[in-house]
């Protein structure tokens, strides 16, 4: 059942932000924000692939290690500090941003780039005002040590955190 919930929330949450909204923005546009240099737009494809891979990896870690999903209504029961979480505290948001920036480049869309910026501001506010206080209450000292060792948005080399 947990696997089905993980798949459902993956389709609903990051799927909406990285697939549905960009599709609606791109399909309804009449403009292209970047110069139509064909080779340039292919630089977006690796970013989309890297972001999607990171997102799937994190969703798997939430499922397998954390025993929960990415939705705040069904969060992990255990603090996840393995995988990409060893390098950055919010790799799902970073992955989603990477996908959107790749889409903005590939589709030459200023609207998707603006979506990425709005998404980052919203994610930052959500993380700092809701998510981090909840995680501090749930995991106490373990989360506090984690925040000291791992950056919120900028990846770092692995610190002294142990996997678990």
N, C-alpha and C positions, 0 to 999 in steps of 0.2 A: 504494500500500500504506500509506503514511504517513497518508493521509486516512482509510482504513478503521480504522487503529489509533486515530487521534484520535477518531473517532466511537464506537468501542468503549469506550475509556476514559472518554469523556464520559458515556456511558450508565451505565457501571459505577460510577464514583466519584462525581461530583456528582449523578448520577441517583439513586443509592442514598440519599445524604444529604438531598437536597432533594425527592425524590418518594416513594421507597419507604418510608423510615422515617417521614416525616410521615403518609403514608397509613395505615401500620400503627398509628401512635399515635392518629390521629384516628378510624379505623374501629373501634378497640377500646375507645374511651372511653365512659364513662357520664356524664361531667361536662363542663361548660363552665366554664372558669376566669374568663371575663370576663362582665360583665353583658350580657344579650342586647339590646344597642342596635343595631338593624339598620343604621342609616347608618354607625355606627362601623366595622363590620367591613369595609366597602368600602374603607377606607383601606389595607388590606393589599394590594389588587390592584395599585396602582402600584408598591409595593415589590417584589412578585413579578416584575412586568414589568421593572423596572429591574435587579433582580438577575439575572434570566435573560438579559437583553440583555448585561450586563457579562460574565457567564460565557461566553456564546457568543463575544463579541468576544475575550476572552482566549484561549480555546481556538483560535480562528482565528489569533491572533498567534503562539501556540506552534507551530502547524502551518506557517504561511506564513513567518514570520521566524526562529523558533527551530529549525525543522526537527525537531521532536519532538512529544511529547504531554504531557499533564498528569500522567501516571503516572511515579512515581519509577523504575520499571523501564525506561522509554523516554523519558528527559528530553530537552529541547531541546539541540541541539548548540551553539547560539549564544545569548548572553545577550540576552534580550528586554527592551528599555527603551523601547518605543514604545507607543502606544495608552494604555490605562489604567495601564500600568506606568510611565508618566512621572509619575504622580500618587501612586501607592502601590505598594509592593513586592509586596504579596500581594492583588491585586484579585480573584483567583478565590475566595479564602477570604472576602473582604469581600462579594463577590457572593452566595456561598452563604449567608452569614449574613443578608444582606438578604432573600433569598428566604424563609428560615426565619422571620424576624421577620414578614414579610408574611403567611406562612401562619398563624403563631400569631395574628395579628390577625384575618385573614379567617375562620378557623375557630374563633376564640375558644378556643384550645387552650394551656393552661399546659404540657402535655406537650411540645408542639413548641417552645415558648419555652425550656423546660428543655433540650431537645435542642440548640437554638442555643447556649445557654450552655456545655454540655458540649463541643459542637463547637469553640467558640472556644478553650476551654482546651486541648483536644487539638491544635488547629491551631497554637496559640502554642508549645506544647511541641515539636511536630514541626518547626516552622520554626526555633526557636532552637537545638534540640539536634541536629537532623539536616540540614535543608535549607540553612541559612545556612553551616555549616561545609563542606558539599559544594560549594556555589556558590563559596565563597572558594577552595577547591582547584581547581575547574574554570576559573574566570575571573579569579582573582588580583586585580590592581590595578583592572581594569575594574569588577569587582563591588564592591570596596572603595569606589571613587569613587561608584558607584551608591548604596550604603548611606548615604553621607554626604549625598547630594543628595535622596534620596527616603525618606519615612517608611515604616515597616514596616506599620502599620495605619491611620494617619490620613492621608487624602489631603492633598497639598500642591499648590501651583501648580507648574507645570513648572520645573525647575531647569536647570542648565547641561548636562544630559545630552543627547547627540545621539541621534537615532534610529539604530537599526541592530541 
